[in-house]
Amino acid sequence: MSDLYLCPVCGYDRLSEPPWNNESASDEICPSCGTHFGYDDAAGGQADHRQARHRELRSRWIARGMPWHNADIEPPADGWDPKAQLKVFDE
């Protein structure tokens, strides 16, 4: 199995690429929360502001009820649970 990566916005742990590699964004869109890395979280090109942007995007996703974003990709069959997914940020 290939390496999978964590979404810094919603905690989805099955991204195919790291959202960011130093200053390069993957351009991937998280199927869980819909964050487009390098676009939604560019933070004016300032890496130190990116974490705050991720928190802001997370709050907005939670306020919308944590919907699964991608209509073309089914949520994981093993029981996708957005609340459990977010627990990674409590650590």
DRENZA-753759 format. One line per 2 residues: their letters; for each residue x, y, z of N, C-alpha, C, O, CB. Coordinates in steps of 0.2 Angstrom, whole numbers, plus 5000, padded with zeros to 4 digits. Glycine has a CB too. Example, Ala and Ser with C-alpha at 12.3 -4.5 7.8 and 13.67 -1.06 7.14 Angstrom:
% residues 2
AS) 5066,4972,5039,5062,4978,5039,5066,4984,5039,5071,4983,5042,5057,4978,5045 | 5064,4989,5035,5068,4995,5036,5064,5000,5039,5067,5006,5040,5070,4997,5029
***
This chain:
% residues 91
MS) 5004,4994,5000,5000,5000,5000,5004,5006,5000,5010,5006,5003,4995,5000,5006 | 5002,5011,4996,5006,5017,4996,5005,5021,5002,5001,5020,5006,5004,5022,4990
DL) 5010,5026,5003,5009,5031,5009,5003,5035,5008,5001,5037,5003,5016,5035,5010 | 5000,5036,5014,4994,5041,5014,4996,5046,5019,5000,5046,5023,4988,5037,5016
YL) 4992,5052,5018,4994,5058,5021,4988,5061,5024,4982,5060,5023,4997,5063,5017 | 4989,5065,5029,4984,5068,5034,4982,5075,5031,4986,5079,5030,4986,5069,5041
CP) 4976,5077,5031,4973,5083,5029,4974,5088,5035,4971,5086,5041,4966,5083,5027 | 4978,5093,5035,4979,5098,5041,4972,5102,5042,4972,5105,5047,4984,5102,5039
VC) 4967,5101,5039,4961,5105,5040,4956,5100,5044,4953,5102,5049,4958,5107,5033 | 4955,5094,5041,4949,5090,5044,4952,5084,5047,4948,5080,5050,4944,5088,5039
GY) 4958,5082,5046,4961,5076,5049,4960,5070,5045,4962,5064,5047,4958,5075,5056 | 4957,5070,5039,4956,5065,5034,4963,5062,5033,4968,5065,5031,4953,5067,5028
DR) 4964,5055,5034,4971,5052,5034,4972,5048,5028,4976,5043,5028,4972,5048,5040 | 4969,5050,5022,4970,5045,5016,4972,5050,5010,4970,5048,5004,4964,5041,5015
LS) 4975,5055,5011,4977,5059,5005,4982,5055,5001,4987,5052,5005,4979,5066,5007 | 4983,5056,4995,4988,5052,4991,4994,5056,4991,4999,5053,4989,4985,5051,4984
EP) 4994,5062,4993,5001,5066,4993,5001,5071,4999,4996,5072,5002,5001,5071,4986 | 5007,5072,5001,5007,5077,5007,5004,5084,5004,5006,5086,4999,5014,5078,5010
PW) 5000,5087,5008,4997,5093,5006,5002,5099,5004,5001,5102,4999,4992,5096,5012 | 5007,5099,5008,5013,5103,5007,5019,5100,5007,5020,5096,5012,5013,5110,5011
NN) 5024,5101,5003,5031,5099,5003,5035,5105,5003,5037,5108,4998,5033,5094,4997 | 5037,5107,5009,5041,5114,5010,5036,5119,5007,5031,5121,5010,5047,5114,5006
ES) 5038,5123,5002,5034,5128,5000,5030,5126,4993,5027,5131,4990,5038,5134,4998 | 5029,5120,4992,5026,5118,4986,5019,5114,4988,5020,5109,4992,5030,5113,4982
AS) 5014,5116,4986,5007,5113,4988,5006,5107,4983,5008,5107,4977,5002,5118,4987 | 5002,5102,4985,5001,5097,4981,4996,5098,4976,4995,5095,4970,4998,5091,4985
DE) 4992,5103,4976,4986,5105,4972,4980,5100,4972,4976,5100,4969,4989,5105,4965 | 4981,5095,4977,4976,5090,4979,4970,5094,4982,4971,5099,4986,4978,5084,4983
IC) 4964,5091,4981,4958,5093,4985,4956,5088,4990,4955,5082,4987,4952,5095,4980 | 4955,5089,4996,4953,5084,5001,4946,5082,4999,4942,5086,4999,4954,5087,5008
PS) 4945,5076,4999,4938,5073,4997,4934,5074,5003,4927,5074,5002,4938,5066,4995 | 4936,5075,5009,4932,5075,5015,4930,5082,5016,4924,5083,5017,4937,5073,5021
CG) 4935,5087,5017,4932,5094,5018,4933,5099,5012,4930,5104,5012,4937,5097,5023 | 4936,5097,5007,4936,5101,5001,4941,5106,5000,4941,5110,4996,4929,5104,5000
TH) 4946,5106,5005,4952,5111,5005,4956,5109,4999,4958,5103,4998,4956,5110,5011 | 4957,5114,4995,4962,5114,4989,4968,5117,4991,4969,5123,4992,4959,5118,4983
FG) 4973,5112,4992,4980,5114,4995,4984,5118,4990,4984,5116,4984,4984,5108,4997 | 4986,5124,4992,4989,5128,4988,4985,5134,4985,4987,5139,4982,4992,5125,4982
YD) 4978,5133,4986,4973,5138,4984,4970,5141,4990,4970,5146,4992,4968,5135,4979 | 4966,5136,4993,4962,5138,4999,4967,5140,5005,4965,5144,5009,4957,5133,5001
DA) 4972,5137,5006,4977,5138,5011,4983,5141,5010,4988,5140,5013,4978,5131,5015 | 4984,5145,5004,4990,5148,5002,4993,5153,5007,4999,5154,5008,4989,5151,4996
AG) 4988,5156,5011,4990,5161,5017,4995,5166,5014,5000,5167,5018,4993,5157,5022 | 4994,5168,5008,4998,5174,5006,5006,5172,5005,5010,5176,5005,4998,5180,5011
GQ) 5007,5165,5004,5013,5163,5003,5017,5162,5010,5023,5161,5009,5017,5167,4998 | 5014,5163,5015,5018,5163,5022,5016,5157,5025,5011,5156,5028,5016,5170,5026
AD) 5021,5152,5025,5021,5146,5029,5019,5146,5036,5015,5142,5038,5027,5142,5028 | 5021,5152,5039,5020,5152,5046,5012,5154,5048,5010,5154,5053,5024,5157,5050
HR) 5009,5157,5043,5002,5158,5043,4997,5153,5041,4991,5153,5042,5000,5165,5039 | 5000,5148,5038,4996,5142,5035,4992,5138,5041,4986,5136,5040,5001,5137,5031
QA) 4995,5137,5047,4992,5134,5052,4985,5138,5054,4980,5135,5055,4996,5133,5058 | 4986,5144,5055,4980,5148,5056,4975,5148,5051,4969,5147,5053,4982,5156,5058
RH) 4977,5147,5045,4972,5147,5039,4969,5140,5040,4963,5139,5039,4976,5148,5033 | 4972,5135,5041,4970,5128,5042,4964,5128,5048,4959,5125,5047,4975,5123,5044
RE) 4966,5131,5053,4961,5131,5059,4955,5135,5057,4949,5133,5058,4964,5135,5065 | 4955,5140,5053,4950,5144,5050,4945,5140,5046,4939,5140,5046,4952,5151,5047
LR) 4949,5136,5041,4945,5132,5036,4942,5126,5040,4936,5124,5039,4950,5129,5031 | 4945,5124,5045,4942,5118,5050,4936,5121,5053,4931,5117,5053,4947,5116,5055
SR) 4936,5127,5056,4930,5130,5059,4924,5131,5054,4919,5129,5056,4932,5136,5062 | 4926,5133,5048,4920,5134,5043,4917,5127,5041,4911,5126,5041,4923,5137,5037
WI) 4922,5122,5041,4919,5115,5039,4915,5112,5044,4909,5109,5043,4925,5110,5037 | 4917,5113,5051,4913,5111,5056,4906,5115,5057,4901,5112,5058,4917,5112,5063
AR) 4906,5121,5055,4900,5125,5056,4895,5123,5050,4889,5124,5051,4902,5133,5055 | 4898,5120,5045,4894,5118,5039,4891,5111,5041,4887,5108,5037,4897,5118,5033
GM) 4893,5108,5046,4890,5101,5048,4895,5096,5046,4893,5090,5046,4884,5100,5045 | 4901,5097,5044,4906,5092,5042,4904,5088,5037,4905,5082,5037,4908,5088,5048
PW) 4901,5090,5031,4899,5086,5026,4905,5083,5022,4910,5086,5021,4895,5090,5021 | 4904,5077,5019,4908,5074,5014,4908,5078,5008,4903,5080,5005,4907,5067,5013
HN) 4914,5081,5006,4914,5086,5000,4913,5083,4993,4909,5085,4989,4921,5089,5001 | 4917,5077,4992,4917,5075,4985,4912,5070,4983,4911,5064,4986,4924,5071,4984
AD) 4907,5072,4979,4901,5068,4977,4903,5062,4972,4900,5058,4972,4896,5073,4973 | 4909,5063,4969,4912,5058,4965,4915,5052,4968,4916,5047,4965,4916,5060,4959
IE) 4917,5053,4974,4921,5048,4978,4917,5047,4985,4915,5051,4988,4928,5051,4980 | 4916,5040,4986,4912,5038,4992,4916,5039,4998,4922,5038,4998,4909,5031,4991
PP) 4913,5041,5004,4917,5041,5010,4920,5034,5011,4917,5029,5009,4913,5043,5016 | 4925,5033,5015,4928,5027,5016,4923,5022,5019,4918,5023,5023,4934,5027,5022
AD) 4923,5016,5016,4918,5011,5018,4918,5008,5025,4914,5005,5027,4919,5005,5013 | 4924,5009,5028,4925,5007,5035,4922,5011,5040,4924,5011,5046,4932,5006,5036
GW) 4917,5015,5038,4913,5020,5043,4917,5026,5044,4919,5028,5049,4913,5016,5049 | 4916,5031,5039,4919,5037,5039,4915,5041,5045,4909,5042,5045,4918,5041,5033
DP) 4919,5044,5049,4917,5048,5055,4921,5054,5056,4926,5054,5059,4917,5043,5062 | 4918,5060,5054,4921,5066,5054,4923,5068,5061,4928,5071,5062,4917,5071,5051
KA) 4919,5067,5066,4921,5069,5073,4927,5065,5075,4931,5068,5079,4915,5067,5077 | 4927,5058,5074,4933,5054,5076,4939,5057,5072,4945,5057,5075,4932,5047,5074
QL) 4938,5059,5066,4944,5061,5062,4947,5067,5065,4953,5068,5064,4941,5062,5055 | 4943,5072,5067,4945,5078,5070,4949,5077,5077,4953,5082,5079,4939,5083,5072
KV) 4948,5071,5080,4952,5070,5086,4959,5071,5086,4963,5072,5091,4950,5063,5089 | 4962,5070,5080,4969,5071,5079,4972,5077,5081,4978,5078,5082,4971,5069,5071
FD) 4967,5082,5081,4969,5089,5083,4969,5090,5090,4971,5096,5092,4965,5094,5079 | 4966,5086,5094,4966,5086,5101,4972,5084,5105,4973,5086,5110,4960,5082,5104
E) 4977,5081,5101,4983,5078,5104,4988,5083,5105,4993,5082,5108,4986,5073,5099
***
